[in-house]
Amino acid sequence: MQRSRTPALYVILGLVLLAGYYAVPGSGRGNDAEWKVALYLSASASSPVAVLYGILRHRPERPLPWYLVLANQTVYASADVTFYVRHDLLGLTGYPAVSDILYLGHYPFLIAALLVFIRRRTPGSDRSALIDGGILVTSTAMLSWIFVIGPSVAAPGFDVLSRATSAAYPIMDLLLLSIVLWLLLGVGRRPTAFWLLVSSLLLLCATDTIYAMQQIQGTYRPGGFLDGMWIFYYLLIGASMLDGSMAQLDRPSPVPALPPERRASSASAWRRCPSRSCYSSSRIATRPISIPSSPSAPRCSSGSSSSGSSA
């Protein structure tokens, strides 16, 4: 069967938007700022449109998880609109704001969609994949606490609500990462749509983490490479739903689940994992780090034009 060119055309059009975004000067306000915001929001809004089109075209048999992905991208795009209009066009920099509610609100829809996919792809139980994913996430969580979450909570000059909001972003990213790794390490069919979806979510987690660390260090600059990474997330998740194989995302694999011995190898790997040494350093009190203008949270008010994630 001939493959549809729709996902490739969608990505190409998205790359044209991305090129236009970087072609517009990033400094100052007025028409340049309006064009830059319009181009970014066009890329963001294209993602839920692509997801809806894919659902209506390919018509999966039990469409619940796909509609949850649609809800996720719709909430994410709404958060982008509220943030950029308030921050870049109206000059409102209050934090936390309604955009933060929406950015954090997209996670439950996305996580729920992935859990439904995992449940359907694994009719029985695949605890080995969950254990392996948990080992990787535990290592990542230690590093995230030391370098991202801890400094966000200990940052001076912010009230309890601001600190809680700043910490909520990396915590939700860690939760999302654990589910994505469970999906990646588990059983089930792995068509093109699967790899596009997994790649988009790993990219979102990585982009949000880099942004948070740059905010803490005071090195983030609006209009940089992170904006392109968020746009790539929109394009990849949209392309995953446009691909004809998207209806196979919830189908179990004919290959049986991995044997129980895998758990023993996982436990042995954990005992040898170098990241265990991070535990002792994580018990050391985190030094407060001065944040130049805002907490580390995707799309927080930082004088930036980007979030993240996708947030």
C-alpha positions in Angstrom: 0.0 0.0 0.0 1.3 3.4 -1.0 2.2 5.6 2.0 0.5 9.0 2.4 2.5 12.0 1.8 0.4 14.1 4.2 2.8 13.8 7.2 5.8 14.8 5.2 4.0 17.7 3.6 2.8 18.8 7.1 6.4 18.8 8.4 7.7 20.7 5.4 5.1 23.4 5.8 6.0 23.5 9.5 9.6 24.0 8.7 8.7 26.9 6.4 6.9 28.5 9.3 10.0 27.8 11.5 12.3 29.4 8.9 10.0 32.5 8.8 10.0 32.7 12.6 13.8 32.9 12.7 13.9 35.3 9.7 11.8 37.9 11.6 14.0 40.1 13.9 13.6 39.0 17.5 14.3 42.4 19.2 11.9 45.2 19.8 8.1 45.3 19.6 5.6 46.5 17.0 5.1 44.7 13.7 8.1 42.4 14.1 6.9 41.1 17.4 3.4 40.6 16.1 4.7 38.7 13.1 6.9 36.5 15.2 4.1 35.7 17.6 1.8 34.9 14.7 4.2 32.5 13.1 4.9 30.7 16.4 1.2 30.4 17.3 0.5 29.2 13.7 2.9 26.3 14.3 1.4 25.6 17.7 -2.2 25.7 16.5 -1.4 23.5 13.5 -0.8 20.5 15.8 -4.3 20.0 17.2 -5.7 20.6 13.7 -3.4 17.9 12.4 -4.4 15.5 15.2 -8.1 16.0 14.5 -7.6 15.6 10.8 -5.8 12.3 11.4 -8.5 11.0 13.6 -11.2 11.8 11.1 -9.3 10.4 8.2 -7.9 7.2 9.7 -10.8 6.5 12.1 -9.3 4.3 14.8 -11.7 1.7 16.1 -11.6 2.9 19.8 -10.6 6.5 19.5 -10.5 7.5 23.2 -6.7 7.9 23.5 -6.5 9.8 20.2 -9.1 12.3 21.4 -7.1 12.7 24.6 -4.1 13.6 22.5 -6.3 16.1 20.7 -7.4 17.6 24.0 -3.7 17.7 25.1 -2.6 19.7 22.1 -5.7 21.9 22.2 -5.0 22.9 25.8 -1.3 23.4 24.9 -2.1 25.6 22.0 -4.5 27.7 24.2 -1.7 28.1 26.7 0.6 29.4 24.0 -2.0 31.9 22.9 -2.6 33.2 26.4 1.1 33.5 27.1 2.3 35.2 24.0 -0.6 37.6 23.8 -0.2 38.6 27.4 3.6 38.6 27.5 4.8 39.6 24.1 1.9 41.8 22.9 0.4 43.3 26.1 3.5 43.3 28.2 1.9 41.5 31.1 4.5 39.6 33.2 2.6 38.4 36.2 3.5 34.9 37.4 1.9 32.5 37.8 -0.8 33.4 35.3 -3.7 31.7 33.5 -1.2 30.4 30.9 0.6 28.4 33.6 -2.7 26.7 34.5 -3.1 25.7 30.9 0.5 24.6 30.5 0.2 22.3 33.5 -3.3 21.3 32.5 -2.2 19.6 29.3 -0.2 16.9 31.1 -3.1 14.9 32.5 -4.7 14.5 29.0 -1.4 13.4 27.5 -0.5 11.0 30.4 -4.0 9.5 30.3 -3.7 8.9 26.5 -0.4 7.1 26.9 -1.7 4.9 29.7 -4.6 3.8 27.6 -2.2 3.0 24.7 0.0 1.0 27.1 -3.0 -0.9 28.6 -4.3 -1.9 25.2 -0.9 -2.7 23.8 -0.3 -5.0 26.8 -3.4 -7.1 27.5 -1.7 -9.0 30.3 1.0 -7.4 32.3 4.5 -6.1 31.4 5.9 -5.1 34.7 9.5 -5.6 33.4 9.1 -2.6 31.2 7.8 -0.6 34.1 10.7 -1.6 36.3 13.3 -0.8 33.6 11.6 2.6 33.0 11.5 3.2 36.7 15.3 2.6 37.0 16.0 5.2 34.3 13.5 7.7 35.7 14.9 7.3 39.2 18.4 8.3 38.0 16.9 11.2 36.0 14.9 12.3 39.0 18.0 12.6 41.2 19.7 14.8 38.7 16.6 16.8 38.2 16.2 17.5 41.9 19.8 18.6 42.2 20.0 20.8 39.2 16.3 21.9 38.5 13.7 21.2 41.1 15.9 22.0 44.2 17.1 25.4 42.9 13.6 26.3 41.8 12.2 25.7 45.3 15.1 27.4 47.0 15.2 30.5 44.8 14.9 33.7 46.9 12.4 36.4 46.2 9.3 34.3 45.3 6.2 33.4 47.2 5.0 29.9 47.9 2.6 29.8 44.9 5.4 30.8 42.5 7.8 28.3 43.9 5.2 25.5 43.7 4.4 26.4 40.1 8.1 26.4 39.2 8.6 23.0 40.8 5.4 21.6 39.2 6.8 21.8 35.6 9.9 19.5 36.0 7.8 17.2 38.2 5.2 16.7 35.5 7.9 16.3 32.9 9.4 13.5 35.0 6.1 11.8 35.3 5.6 12.1 31.6 9.1 10.7 30.9 8.3 7.7 33.1 5.2 6.9 31.1 7.0 7.4 27.8 9.8 5.1 28.8 7.2 2.5 29.9 5.6 2.8 26.5 9.0 2.6 24.7 10.3 -0.4 26.7 7.0 -2.3 26.6 5.5 -4.6 24.0 3.1 -3.7 21.2 3.4 -2.8 17.5 5.9 -0.1 16.6 4.8 1.5 13.3 6.0 4.8 12.0 3.4 6.7 14.1 4.8 5.1 17.2 8.3 6.4 16.6 7.1 9.8 15.7 5.0 10.0 18.9 7.8 8.8 21.2 10.3 11.1 19.6 8.0 14.1 20.0 7.5 13.4 23.7 11.2 12.8 24.5 11.9 16.0 22.6 9.3 17.9 24.8 10.8 16.6 28.0 14.4 17.5 26.9 13.4 21.0 25.7 11.6 21.8 28.9 14.5 20.6 31.0 17.1 22.6 29.0 14.8 25.7 29.3 14.5 25.3 33.1 18.3 25.0 33.5 18.9 28.0 31.3 16.4 30.0 33.4 18.2 29.0 36.6 21.6 29.9 35.2 20.3 33.1 33.5 21.5 32.1 30.1 18.2 31.8 28.3 17.6 34.1 25.3 14.3 34.4 23.5 14.2 33.4 19.9 16.9 30.8 20.3 17.2 27.2 19.4 14.7 26.1 22.1 11.8 27.8 20.3 12.7 25.6 17.3 12.7 22.5 19.5 9.2 23.3 20.7 8.0 23.8 17.2 9.6 20.5 16.2 7.6 18.9 19.0 4.4 20.3 17.5 5.3 19.0 14.1 6.3 15.5 15.2 3.2 14.9 17.3 1.0 16.2 14.5 2.8 14.0 12.0 2.4 11.0 14.2 -1.4 11.4 14.1 -1.4 12.1 10.3 0.5 8.9 9.5 -1.6 6.1 8.3 -0.2 3.8 10.9 -1.6 5.9 13.8 -4.6 3.5 14.2 -2.1 0.7 15.2 -0.8 2.6 18.2 -3.0 0.6 20.6 -2.6 -2.8 19.0 -0.6 -5.5 20.8 2.4 -7.0 19.3 2.3 -10.7 18.2 5.6 -11.1 20.0 5.0 -12.2 23.7 6.1 -10.1 26.6 9.7 -10.5 27.8 10.4 -13.3 30.3 10.5 -12.8 34.1 14.3 -13.1 34.0 14.4 -9.6 32.7 13.5 -8.3 36.2 16.6 -10.0 37.6 18.8 -8.3 35.0 17.1 -5.0 35.8 17.8 -5.3 39.5 21.4 -6.3 38.7 21.8 -3.2 36.5 20.4 -1.0 39.2 23.0 -2.3 41.7 25.7 -1.4 39.2 24.1 1.9 38.1 26.6 4.8 38.6 23.7 7.1 39.3 23.2 5.5 42.7 26.1 7.6 43.7 24.0 10.7 43.1 21.9 9.7 46.2 24.5 10.8 48.6 25.0 14.1 46.8 21.2 14.6 46.7 21.1 14.6 50.5 23.3 17.7 50.5 21.4 20.9 51.0 20.8 22.6 47.7 22.4 26.0 47.5 20.0 28.8 46.7 20.6 30.0 43.1 19.7 33.5 42.1 17.3 33.6 39.2 17.6 36.8 37.1 13.9 37.6 36.5 11.6 34.6 36.9 11.3 31.1 38.2 12.2 28.1 36.0 9.0 27.2 34.4 8.1 26.7 30.8 6.5 29.8 29.4 7.0 31.7 32.7 7.3 35.5 32.5 11.0 35.9 31.7 11.0 38.5 28.9 11.1 35.5 26.5 9.0 34.6 23.6 8.9 30.9 24.2 7.8 28.2 26.7 6.7 23.7 26.5 6.0 21.2 27.9 5.7 22.6 24.9 5.0 23.2 27.9 
